[in-house]
Amino acid sequence: METPSQTGTLFTLPDSRVLCYGVYGDRNADATVFFHHGLPGSLVEALGYDEPAKRNGIRVVAIERPGLGRSTHDPNRRLIDWPADLLAIADHLKIDRFAVLGVSGGGPYTIACLHQIPRTRCVGGGVVASMYPMKLGIDGMVLQNRIMLGLVPWSPWLVEKGFEYLFGSAARDEEHPEKLEKIFDDSFQNKPGPDQECIYHDGGRTRSMLIEDMRQALRHGSKGSAWEAKIAASDWGFRLEDVKVDPGQFVIWHGRLDVNAPVTMAEKAAQLIQGAEARISEVDGHVSMTVSKLDEAMETMKQILSR
């Protein structure tokens, strides 16, 4: 069952949980990509792919994961539970064949789909600046992320408090929107140069989108974001070695200057996932990688879906 909402559509799963999804790009196209936003994230991130998807004749379906945006929180969820939720929406929309794409914290969910959904339906996909299992090594990761990801599997409630203190209350302060804007700008002061430059390269459009993305992600609190971090930092429930794709059907994009998710993790993941192709940018960080590859990602998804 679905009901319209202000941004996206609310879909009720058989167990009464609610997921919010939105459709972007060429809404009438058969070629479909399921998009996985980052952490914290919302449907707003999919707006960046709207025009590139239109140019490539692709329909993009984005889903807000449990506890983020308008999707209801599920404290018992695991990474390996996600593909079933995605398939429920795919079945509802009568989408039989699709690719999957994930950015940053959405990468693990993309890889989980490739692991669990038959290739007759999920034909391939890609991840951009993705998170990977912690056991691949965190050398080069910014200290704040190291602390959070090391703590969250054992104390998600404490990380929830941290998210709330740093971002949550400001994200919901409608009378003083400048508070979140300042927090966002301050958070980029120590980022690699390409990340700082990319949020202003288009007159601040990317900056505005990312700030609104955070507002929507945290609109009902920070619990969902903490659980997202817990899932990413805990055992995924499968090994990367058990994920197999045909050559050319799965691309890993990553920036050499990424301090959120070190490039060494991506390089190791590319060696472990049979059939994966790594495309490493020597000049990109975490955010700049996602922004600079908007068009290339959609072009690649088109190629994957056409095979």
HELIX and SHEET records of a PDB file:
HELIX    1   1 LEU A   43  TYR A   49  5                                   7    
HELIX    2   2 ASP A   50  ARG A   55  1                                   6    
HELIX    3   3 LEU A   79  ASP A   81  5                                   3    
HELIX    4   4 TRP A   82  HIS A   92  1                                  11    
HELIX    5   5 SER A  104  GLY A  106  5                                   3    
HELIX    6   6 GLY A  107  GLN A  116  1                                  10    
HELIX    7   7 MET A  134  LEU A  136  5                                   3    
HELIX    8   8 LEU A  143  LEU A  151  1                                   9    
HELIX    9   9 PRO A  156  PHE A  163  1                                   8    
HELIX   10  10 GLU A  164  GLY A  168  3                                   5    
HELIX   11  11 SER A  169  ALA A  171  1                                   3    
HELIX   12  12 GLU A  178  SER A  187  1                                  10    
HELIX   13  13 GLY A  193  CYS A  198  1                                   6    
HELIX   14  14 ARG A  205  ALA A  217  1                                  13    
HELIX   15  15 LYS A  223  ALA A  233  1                                  11    
HELIX   16  16 LEU A  240  ASP A  242  5                                   3    
HELIX   17  17 VAL A  263  LEU A  272  1                                  10    
HELIX   18  18 HIS A  286  SER A  292  1                                   7    
HELIX   19  19 LEU A  294  SER A  306  1                                  13    
SHEET    1   A 9 GLU A   2  PRO A   4  0                                        
SHEET    2   A 9 THR A   9  THR A  12 -1                                        
SHEET    3   A 9 VAL A  18  GLY A  25 -1                                        
SHEET    4   A 9 ARG A  59  GLU A  64 -1                                        
SHEET    5   A 9 THR A  32  HIS A  36  1                                        
SHEET    6   A 9 PHE A  98  VAL A 103  1                                        
SHEET    7   A 9 CYS A 122  VAL A 128  1                                        
SHEET    8   A 9 PHE A 250  GLY A 255  1                                        
SHEET    9   A 9 GLU A 277  SER A 281  1                                        
END                                                                             
